[in-house]
Amino acid sequence: MLDLVHMAIDEDLLLADGFESALVGVGQRCGQPNLAVYSIPLALGILVDRDGMSLDEAREYLDFNVLGAWVGDRTPLWIDPMGIAEMRE
């Protein structure tokens, strides 16, 4: 029997400190290490609410200091959730 719970939990995941409530899951691809997956809109909300940044300041900070940071093969994945209609715009 396949242990799906064990597959989703990975002690080697790199987590983004301070963005725990923006964590939305674990990304998996065949033959690749699992990655922590974070929501960009939730992370922006954290920066606005917790740090008192404007939305523009939060976006600039997130882009430069978080999304632009490569920390190796286990660097977390950041997503901006959208539907197919939004992708086609």
C-alpha positions, 0 to 999 in steps of 0.5 A: 500500500502506498503511504501518501501521507509520508510522501507529502511530508519531507523533513528536507523542505526549505521553508520561508521564515515568517511566511508560515501562513502563506504556505499552501502545500508541497509541490511534487514532480517525478524524480525531483525533490519536493518543494514547499509551495507558497501563495504570493497574495498571502505573502503580500498580505503578511507584509502589509499586515505584519510589517505595515508596508503598502502593497507596492512596498510589499510587492517590491520587497517580496520580488527582490528579497524573497522571489529573487532569492535562490537558495539551492535545489530546494528553494520554495516555489511561489505561486500566484493562483489564477484560473485559465481565463486569467491566464489568457488575459 
